Amino acid sequence: MLDIRIERTTTPKEKPADETKLGFGHIFTDHMFVMNYDTGEGWHDPRIVPFGDISLSPATCCLHYGQEIFEGLKAYRTADGTVQLFRPDENFKRMNISAERMVIPPFDEEFMVEATKTLVKLEEDWVPHTDGASLYIRPFIFATDDYVGVCPADHYLFMIILSPSGAYYSTGLDPVKIYVEQKYVRTVRGGTGFAKTAANYAISLKGQDEAHNQDYEQVLWLDGVEQKYIEEVGSMNIFFVIDGEVVTPQLTGSVLSGITRKSAIEICRKQGYKVTERKISIEEVSKAYDDGKLDEVFGTGTAAVISPVGHLKWGDKIMIINDNKIGKVSQMLYDTLTGIQWGKIEDEFGWIVKL
Ligand SMILES: *Cc1c(COP(=O)(O)O)cnc(C)c1O
C-alpha cells in the first residue's frame, strides 16, 4: 500500500459554533486528500494537505468535456463519541464502476477506504455532535490535462473534501412534493445513468429549476426511451409500497445503484417484507393509487436517508399518498438505517466501519 504523506495546516479554522445552522455543502474542514495520476506512473503521491484552492489551466480538459466522477458518504458520531462510516467500501466500489464508464483509470478501493479513514481521523473534531448532523465526505476524480481536445486524459486528480452538514430534517420527516417529469429525461439506454458523474447532474438542472418554480422539491424521472417506466428522483432512488409489497425499479443501467437503496432492500427482506426489483410504469402507480393500494412512496439516498413522498403529480393528476404522512415501512427504514449509522442500534449486517 502507498504511504500517505500528511502536511498539517498551521492556521486551523474556527469550527462552527452553532451546529443547527450548518446547512449543507458550504463549510469545509482544515485538510483535504489529494492524489495524482499520470499515464506511465499510475496513481501516486497520496497526501493530506491543508484545504485550499488549486491552480488549473483554463485549458483543463475536464472544464470543457466533463470527464469527472464523484461519491458521497458520511461520518457519524455515536453517543460514546467515537466516529464511524457506513459501507465506505461500497462507495469506492461504485466509484470504480463510474471510472470505467468515464474512461478514468481504476484505483485501489481498499487503499481509498484507508485514506478516507486517515483523513476523517485527522479531522475527527469536525464531526458534528448534534443529533442528525454528520460530516459529509466527497471523494472526486477529474481530468487535468491542459489540452482542449476530446480524448481520455493522461492526468487526473483524486481529491476528498469534508463538509460538516446539518440534520436533513429539522422538524421531523416532512413528506416531499414531487412531479413526474414528462418533458426532459435524465439519461438513456447506453448512457451514463449508472455512473456518478457530473454530466448526469448538469442535465437534470433544467427540470429541477422548473420544478422549483412550480413549488415542487424534485422531479421523478421516467426512462429516456419510452418515458413510461419510473427510474429515480434527483439524487435518490425511489420505492413504492403497493398492497403491502415493496417495489423499486430494477437496475437497468440508467438508474444509479444507491447504497441506501441496496441497504433498504436488505433491511426490508430481513423484516419479512416481499421486495421486488422490476420495471414499474407510472400508469401502474397511478392505477394502484386509484385502487387504494398505493400505501407508501419514498426516496432513498445518503443525504436524506429516507424521504417520504406525500404529494405526487402526474400530468393533471395529483396523488396524495398516505394522507401526506410518513408510512410504516418508511419509518421503519429510517429508524433502522439512522439507528445503525449513529450507533444507536446493533449493526447485524456488518455495515459499520469504525475509524
Ligand atoms: C448518489 C445518488 C443516489 C443515491 O445513492 P446513495 O448511495 O444511496 O447515496 C441516487 N441517485 C443518484 C442519481 C445519485 O447520484
The ligand as an SDF file (V2000), in Angstrom:
LIG
                    3D

 15 15  0  0  0  0  0  0  0  0999 V2000
  -25.8730    9.2560   -5.2210 C   0  0  0  0  0  0  0  0  0  0  0  0
  -27.1490    9.0700   -5.9270 C   0  0  0  0  0  0  0  0  0  0  0  0
  -28.2130    8.3150   -5.3970 C   0  0  0  0  0  0  0  0  0  0  0  0
  -28.2050    7.7450   -4.0040 C   0  0  0  0  0  0  0  0  0  0  0  0
  -27.1610    6.8730   -3.7430 O   0  0  0  0  0  0  0  0  0  0  0  0
  -26.7260    6.5530   -2.2430 P   0  0  0  0  0  0  0  0  0  0  0  0
  -25.5540    5.6580   -2.4020 O   0  0  0  0  0  0  0  0  0  0  0  0
  -27.8950    5.8700   -1.6050 O   0  0  0  0  0  0  0  0  0  0  0  0
  -26.4160    7.8510   -1.6000 O   0  0  0  0  0  0  0  0  0  0  0  0
  -29.3390    8.1310   -6.1850 C   0  0  0  0  0  0  0  0  0  0  0  0
  -29.4400    8.6670   -7.4160 N   0  0  0  0  0  0  0  0  0  0  0  0
  -28.4440    9.4170   -7.9420 C   0  0  0  0  0  0  0  0  0  0  0  0
  -28.6130    9.9710   -9.3050 C   0  0  0  0  0  0  0  0  0  0  0  0
  -27.2810    9.6380   -7.2280 C   0  0  0  0  0  0  0  0  0  0  0  0
  -26.3130   10.3810   -7.7730 O   0  0  0  0  0  0  0  0  0  0  0  0
  1  2  1  0
  2  3  1  0
  2 14  2  0
  3  4  1  0
  3 10  2  0
  4  5  1  0
  5  6  1  0
  6  7  2  0
  6  8  1  0
  6  9  1  0
 10 11  1  0
 11 12  2  0
 12 13  1  0
 12 14  1  0
 14 15  1  0
M  END
$$$$
